[in-house]
């Protein structure tokens, strides 16, 4: 398969990337097509759709072997589930599927690009295909969510002190707040003294979590 495009955004580390698409719409990503696919006609009619499916490659998680079971972080990393009953990146074929909201198109020196919200892809991730999301076919209100229906979704209150937050502009600061509110820590980690860090928007962000409050202690 050929890479048709790559995504550009502020998610520079795997740590901090939302666990699913659609969770953090405050982060806007740009889809830049490879030179071979910078053909205006290929995007004709795309702005009539509000959402798109991205089919992409877990290029940072590819392995030569695979395991029939994995330990989902949602279950604390202790319980094994069949790989085909999860969205783990460690699969026989390292392919991801994400639904994103299409903000619009923009003409640039690199051809026409797509602006999308709600992506769960790292900066630079190769995209294999783009397809329109069809509400009548793709939305199933009666669907069940397996083990995700019975596990509590962990969110935290986010505190970014004014002196620390100055390192980011207002727009990026609010995007970071939305990312952190999803609590990027593994579900089994609860050490209130532990300092976590990851890169976001060209900055190194360090934080800790105590009693349900995530406090950013440094951005540089």
Short mmCIF file of the C-alpha atoms (twelve columns), coordinates in Angstrom:
data_MODEL
# 
_entry.id   MODEL 
# 
loop_
_atom_site.group_PDB 
_atom_site.id 
_atom_site.type_symbol 
_atom_site.label_atom_id 
_atom_site.label_alt_id 
_atom_site.label_comp_id 
_atom_site.label_asym_id 
_atom_site.label_seq_id 
_atom_site.Cartn_x 
_atom_site.Cartn_y 
_atom_site.Cartn_z 
_atom_site.pdbx_PDB_model_num 
ATOM 1   C CA . UNK A 1   0.000   0.000   0.000  1 
ATOM 2   C CA . UNK A 2   1.089   3.553   -0.640 1 
ATOM 3   C CA . UNK A 3   1.097   6.385   1.860  1 
ATOM 4   C CA . UNK A 4   -1.228  9.002   0.373  1 
ATOM 5   C CA . UNK A 5   -0.780  11.688  3.045  1 
ATOM 6   C CA . UNK A 6   0.666   12.475  6.455  1 
ATOM 7   C CA . UNK A 7   -0.933  14.249  9.366  1 
ATOM 8   C CA . UNK A 8   0.562   17.271  11.094 1 
ATOM 9   C CA . UNK A 9   -0.432  18.318  14.588 1 
ATOM 10  C CA . UNK A 10  0.845   18.995  18.109 1 
ATOM 11  C CA . UNK A 11  0.967   15.332  19.235 1 
ATOM 12  C CA . UNK A 12  4.696   14.737  19.143 1 
ATOM 13  C CA . UNK A 13  4.803   11.780  21.563 1 
ATOM 14  C CA . UNK A 14  2.616   8.674   21.834 1 
ATOM 15  C CA . UNK A 15  2.024   9.639   25.463 1 
ATOM 16  C CA . UNK A 16  -0.707  12.266  25.441 1 
ATOM 17  C CA . UNK A 17  -2.417  11.199  22.224 1 
ATOM 18  C CA . UNK A 18  -6.156  10.660  22.917 1 
ATOM 19  C CA . UNK A 19  -7.089  7.006   23.316 1 
ATOM 20  C CA . UNK A 20  -9.804  7.327   20.668 1 
ATOM 21  C CA . UNK A 21  -10.679 9.757   17.922 1 
ATOM 22  C CA . UNK A 22  -13.244 12.458  18.638 1 
ATOM 23  C CA . UNK A 23  -12.282 12.947  22.291 1 
ATOM 24  C CA . UNK A 24  -10.282 16.167  21.871 1 
ATOM 25  C CA . UNK A 25  -11.727 18.402  19.167 1 
ATOM 26  C CA . UNK A 26  -9.709  21.418  20.326 1 
ATOM 27  C CA . UNK A 27  -6.614  20.081  18.547 1 
ATOM 28  C CA . UNK A 28  -6.758  20.839  14.822 1 
ATOM 29  C CA . UNK A 29  -4.701  18.617  12.526 1 
ATOM 30  C CA . UNK A 30  -3.610  19.209  8.943  1 
ATOM 31  C CA . UNK A 31  -3.577  16.389  6.402  1 
ATOM 32  C CA . UNK A 32  -0.886  17.022  3.792  1 
ATOM 33  C CA . UNK A 33  -0.939  14.814  0.709  1 
ATOM 34  C CA . UNK A 34  2.144   13.182  -0.743 1 
ATOM 35  C CA . UNK A 35  3.221   14.791  -4.000 1 
ATOM 36  C CA . UNK A 36  1.803   11.978  -6.150 1 
ATOM 37  C CA . UNK A 37  -1.663  12.520  -4.666 1 
ATOM 38  C CA . UNK A 38  -1.815  16.323  -4.696 1 
ATOM 39  C CA . UNK A 39  -4.534  16.241  -7.317 1 
ATOM 40  C CA . UNK A 40  -7.322  18.780  -6.849 1 
ATOM 41  C CA . UNK A 41  -9.907  16.556  -8.536 1 
ATOM 42  C CA . UNK A 42  -9.373  13.822  -5.927 1 
ATOM 43  C CA . UNK A 43  -10.964 16.080  -3.291 1 
ATOM 44  C CA . UNK A 44  -13.905 17.251  -5.377 1 
ATOM 45  C CA . UNK A 45  -17.074 17.075  -3.246 1 
ATOM 46  C CA . UNK A 46  -15.319 16.273  0.039  1 
ATOM 47  C CA . UNK A 47  -16.516 19.445  1.798  1 
ATOM 48  C CA . UNK A 48  -20.100 18.200  1.534  1 
ATOM 49  C CA . UNK A 49  -19.255 15.688  4.286  1 
ATOM 50  C CA . UNK A 50  -18.959 16.714  7.925  1 
ATOM 51  C CA . UNK A 51  -16.813 13.741  9.002  1 
ATOM 52  C CA . UNK A 52  -14.224 11.472  7.445  1 
ATOM 53  C CA . UNK A 53  -12.721 8.063   8.121  1 
ATOM 54  C CA . UNK A 54  -8.930  7.961   8.168  1 
ATOM 55  C CA . UNK A 55  -7.230  4.633   7.549  1 
ATOM 56  C CA . UNK A 56  -3.652  4.872   8.730  1 
ATOM 57  C CA . UNK A 57  -0.562  2.954   9.783  1 
ATOM 58  C CA . UNK A 58  0.788   2.538   13.319 1 
ATOM 59  C CA . UNK A 59  4.288   3.250   12.016 1 
ATOM 60  C CA . UNK A 60  5.730   3.618   15.550 1 
ATOM 61  C CA . UNK A 61  4.260   0.315   16.787 1 
ATOM 62  C CA . UNK A 62  5.034   -2.166  14.021 1 
ATOM 63  C CA . UNK A 63  6.397   -5.553  15.068 1 
ATOM 64  C CA . UNK A 64  7.462   -8.696  13.245 1 
ATOM 65  C CA . UNK A 65  5.440   -10.918 15.573 1 
ATOM 66  C CA . UNK A 66  1.979   -10.598 17.065 1 
ATOM 67  C CA . UNK A 67  0.121   -11.877 20.124 1 
ATOM 68  C CA . UNK A 68  -3.484  -13.168 20.078 1 
ATOM 69  C CA . UNK A 69  -4.184  -11.300 23.338 1 
ATOM 70  C CA . UNK A 70  -3.266  -7.851  24.645 1 
ATOM 71  C CA . UNK A 71  -3.631  -5.936  27.922 1 
ATOM 72  C CA . UNK A 72  -5.866  -2.878  27.304 1 
ATOM 73  C CA . UNK A 73  -4.824  0.156   29.410 1 
ATOM 74  C CA . UNK A 74  -8.538  0.760   30.070 1 
ATOM 75  C CA . UNK A 75  -8.519  -2.436  32.160 1 
ATOM 76  C CA . UNK A 76  -5.482  -1.366  34.152 1 
ATOM 77  C CA . UNK A 77  -3.059  -3.410  32.074 1 
ATOM 78  C CA . UNK A 78  -3.801  -6.542  34.111 1 
ATOM 79  C CA . UNK A 79  -6.486  -8.355  32.112 1 
ATOM 80  C CA . UNK A 80  -5.915  -9.957  28.727 1 
ATOM 81  C CA . UNK A 81  -8.416  -9.497  25.884 1 
ATOM 82  C CA . UNK A 82  -8.345  -10.906 22.357 1 
ATOM 83  C CA . UNK A 83  -6.490  -8.545  20.027 1 
ATOM 84  C CA . UNK A 84  -9.454  -8.422  17.623 1 
ATOM 85  C CA . UNK A 85  -11.698 -7.311  20.507 1 
ATOM 86  C CA . UNK A 86  -9.512  -4.226  21.093 1 
ATOM 87  C CA . UNK A 87  -8.058  -1.277  19.217 1 
ATOM 88  C CA . UNK A 88  -4.523  -2.042  20.352 1 
ATOM 89  C CA . UNK A 89  -1.813  -0.926  17.893 1 
ATOM 90  C CA . UNK A 90  -0.035  -4.278  18.332 1 
ATOM 91  C CA . UNK A 91  -1.887  -6.224  15.635 1 
ATOM 92  C CA . UNK A 92  -0.995  -8.607  12.797 1 
ATOM 93  C CA . UNK A 93  -1.357  -5.602  10.476 1 
ATOM 94  C CA . UNK A 94  -0.595  -2.304  12.196 1 
ATOM 95  C CA . UNK A 95  -3.555  -0.387  10.760 1 
ATOM 96  C CA . UNK A 96  -5.661  2.217   12.565 1 
ATOM 97  C CA . UNK A 97  -9.134  3.603   11.842 1 
ATOM 98  C CA . UNK A 98  -10.254 7.032   13.064 1 
ATOM 99  C CA . UNK A 99  -13.298 9.205   12.545 1 
ATOM 100 C CA . UNK A 100 -12.500 12.938  12.393 1 
ATOM 101 C CA . UNK A 101 -14.546 16.073  11.838 1 
ATOM 102 C CA . UNK A 102 -13.735 17.922  8.611  1 
ATOM 103 C CA . UNK A 103 -13.242 21.629  9.253  1 
ATOM 104 C CA . UNK A 104 -12.452 22.443  5.647  1 
ATOM 105 C CA . UNK A 105 -9.828  22.576  2.925  1 
ATOM 106 C CA . UNK A 106 -7.025  25.071  2.459  1 
ATOM 107 C CA . UNK A 107 -4.763  25.822  -0.490 1 
ATOM 108 C CA . UNK A 108 -1.068  25.881  0.467  1 
ATOM 109 C CA . UNK A 109 2.337   25.616  -1.184 1 
ATOM 110 C CA . UNK A 110 2.011   21.872  -0.595 1 
ATOM 111 C CA . UNK A 111 -1.250  21.650  -2.463 1 
ATOM 112 C CA . UNK A 112 -4.739  21.547  -1.000 1 
ATOM 113 C CA . UNK A 113 -4.731  20.230  2.567  1 
ATOM 114 C CA . UNK A 114 -7.517  19.053  4.854  1 
ATOM 115 C CA . UNK A 115 -8.097  20.598  8.275  1 
ATOM 116 C CA . UNK A 116 -9.661  18.126  10.701 1 
ATOM 117 C CA . UNK A 117 -10.565 17.997  14.403 1 
ATOM 118 C CA . UNK A 118 -10.614 15.099  16.837 1 
ATOM 119 C CA . UNK A 119 -7.712  13.066  15.412 1 
ATOM 120 C CA . UNK A 120 -5.894  10.515  17.571 1 
ATOM 121 C CA . UNK A 121 -2.817  10.246  15.344 1 
ATOM 122 C CA . UNK A 122 0.724   11.326  16.163 1 
ATOM 123 C CA . UNK A 123 2.369   14.070  14.145 1 
ATOM 124 C CA . UNK A 124 3.755   12.575  10.917 1 
ATOM 125 C CA . UNK A 125 1.581   9.434   10.924 1 
ATOM 126 C CA . UNK A 126 1.176   8.005   7.395  1 
ATOM 127 C CA . UNK A 127 -2.390  7.863   6.074  1 
ATOM 128 C CA . UNK A 128 -3.322  5.065   3.669  1 
ATOM 129 C CA . UNK A 129 -6.827  6.162   2.684  1 
ATOM 130 C CA . UNK A 130 -9.590  8.692   3.376  1 
ATOM 131 C CA . UNK A 131 -13.277 7.857   3.079  1 
ATOM 132 C CA . UNK A 132 -16.446 9.850   3.849  1 
ATOM 133 C CA . UNK A 133 -18.375 9.047   7.026  1 
ATOM 134 C CA . UNK A 134 -21.999 8.184   6.177  1 
ATOM 135 C CA . UNK A 135 -24.435 8.838   9.077  1 
ATOM 136 C CA . UNK A 136 -27.096 6.397   7.851  1 
ATOM 137 C CA . UNK A 137 -24.587 3.561   7.456  1 
ATOM 138 C CA . UNK A 138 -21.858 4.251   10.021 1 
ATOM 139 C CA . UNK A 139 -23.902 5.358   13.042 1 
ATOM 140 C CA . UNK A 140 -25.530 2.615   15.138 1 
ATOM 141 C CA . UNK A 141 -27.133 4.033   18.324 1 
ATOM 142 C CA . UNK A 142 -27.961 0.503   19.526 1 
ATOM 143 C CA . UNK A 143 -24.321 -0.618  19.425 1 
ATOM 144 C CA . UNK A 144 -22.666 -1.990  22.575 1 
ATOM 145 C CA . UNK A 145 -19.133 -1.167  23.659 1 
ATOM 146 C CA . UNK A 146 -17.887 -4.435  25.120 1 
ATOM 147 C CA . UNK A 147 -15.524 -4.030  28.070 1 
ATOM 148 C CA . UNK A 148 -15.518 -0.235  27.596 1 
ATOM 149 C CA . UNK A 149 -19.167 -0.153  28.746 1 
ATOM 150 C CA . UNK A 150 -18.245 -1.583  32.133 1 
ATOM 151 C CA . UNK A 151 -15.068 0.372   32.890 1 
ATOM 152 C CA . UNK A 152 -15.175 3.858   34.328 1 
ATOM 153 C CA . UNK A 153 -13.791 6.569   32.082 1 
ATOM 154 C CA . UNK A 154 -11.124 8.468   34.005 1 
ATOM 155 C CA . UNK A 155 -11.055 12.246  33.694 1 
ATOM 156 C CA . UNK A 156 -9.275  14.805  35.841 1 
ATOM 157 C CA . UNK A 157 -9.515  18.479  36.717 1 
ATOM 158 C CA . UNK A 158 -6.676  20.358  35.006 1 
ATOM 159 C CA . UNK A 159 -4.772  23.192  36.651 1 
ATOM 160 C CA . UNK A 160 -2.356  25.228  34.509 1 
ATOM 161 C CA . UNK A 161 -0.869  28.045  36.617 1 
ATOM 162 C CA . UNK A 162 -0.832  31.367  34.801 1 
ATOM 163 C CA . UNK A 163 2.946   31.730  35.089 1 
ATOM 164 C CA . UNK A 164 3.453   28.285  33.529 1 
ATOM 165 C CA . UNK A 165 0.788   28.663  30.841 1 
ATOM 166 C CA . UNK A 166 2.404   31.779  29.384 1 
ATOM 167 C CA . UNK A 167 4.718   29.513  27.405 1 
ATOM 168 C CA . UNK A 168 1.747   28.658  25.187 1 
ATOM 169 C CA . UNK A 169 -0.686  30.930  23.395 1 
ATOM 170 C CA . UNK A 170 -4.308  30.861  24.486 1 
ATOM 171 C CA . UNK A 171 -5.421  28.506  21.701 1 
ATOM 172 C CA . UNK A 172 -2.705  25.926  22.331 1 
ATOM 173 C CA . UNK A 173 -3.179  26.248  26.095 1 
ATOM 174 C CA . UNK A 174 -6.858  25.327  25.802 1 
ATOM 175 C CA . UNK A 175 -6.020  22.468  23.456 1 
ATOM 176 C CA . UNK A 176 -3.482  21.172  25.987 1 
ATOM 177 C CA . UNK A 177 -6.068  21.476  28.763 1 
ATOM 178 C CA . UNK A 178 -8.482  19.303  26.764 1 
ATOM 179 C CA . UNK A 179 -5.770  16.705  26.133 1 
ATOM 180 C CA . UNK A 180 -4.816  16.523  29.806 1 
ATOM 181 C CA . UNK A 181 -8.442  16.330  30.977 1 
ATOM 182 C CA . UNK A 182 -8.569  12.853  29.398 1 
ATOM 183 C CA . UNK A 183 -5.804  11.802  31.854 1 
ATOM 184 C CA . UNK A 184 -3.063  10.336  29.620 1 
ATOM 185 C CA . UNK A 185 -1.583  8.237   32.446 1 
ATOM 186 C CA . UNK A 186 -1.871  4.432   32.276 1 
ATOM 187 C CA . UNK A 187 -4.913  3.358   34.304 1 
ATOM 188 C CA . UNK A 188 -2.773  1.423   36.782 1 
ATOM 189 C CA . UNK A 189 -0.594  4.406   37.788 1 
ATOM 190 C CA . UNK A 190 -1.744  6.442   40.795 1 
ATOM 191 C CA . UNK A 191 1.521   7.711   42.351 1 
ATOM 192 C CA . UNK A 192 0.825   11.342  43.433 1 
ATOM 193 C CA . UNK A 193 4.565   12.125  43.501 1 
ATOM 194 C CA . UNK A 194 5.354   10.877  40.020 1 
ATOM 195 C CA . UNK A 195 6.194   13.520  37.411 1 
ATOM 196 C CA . UNK A 196 5.033   12.801  33.878 1 
ATOM 197 C CA . UNK A 197 6.257   14.523  30.744 1 
ATOM 198 C CA . UNK A 198 5.550   14.623  27.036 1 
ATOM 199 C CA . UNK A 199 6.021   16.897  24.029 1 
ATOM 200 C CA . UNK A 200 3.082   18.922  22.798 1 
ATOM 201 C CA . UNK A 201 3.101   21.766  20.282 1 
ATOM 202 C CA . UNK A 202 6.874   22.025  20.283 1 
ATOM 203 C CA . UNK A 203 7.077   22.270  24.088 1 
ATOM 204 C CA . UNK A 204 7.955   19.825  26.847 1 
ATOM 205 C CA . UNK A 205 5.037   19.576  29.291 1 
ATOM 206 C CA . UNK A 206 5.523   18.159  32.803 1 
ATOM 207 C CA . UNK A 207 2.693   17.415  35.250 1 
ATOM 208 C CA . UNK A 208 1.578   15.379  38.257 1 
ATOM 209 C CA . UNK A 209 -1.822  14.206  39.465 1 
ATOM 210 C CA . UNK A 210 -3.030  14.391  43.066 1 
ATOM 211 C CA . UNK A 211 -6.541  13.557  44.283 1 
ATOM 212 C CA . UNK A 212 -8.144  13.960  40.886 1 
ATOM 213 C CA . UNK A 213 -6.391  17.221  39.984 1 
ATOM 214 C CA . UNK A 214 -3.751  17.290  37.275 1 
ATOM 215 C CA . UNK A 215 -1.336  20.172  37.804 1 
ATOM 216 C CA . UNK A 216 1.039   21.306  35.071 1 
ATOM 217 C CA . UNK A 217 4.299   22.185  36.818 1 
ATOM 218 C CA . UNK A 218 6.474   23.145  33.871 1 
ATOM 219 C CA . UNK A 219 6.300   24.001  30.157 1 
ATOM 220 C CA . UNK A 220 9.487   24.769  28.321 1 
# 
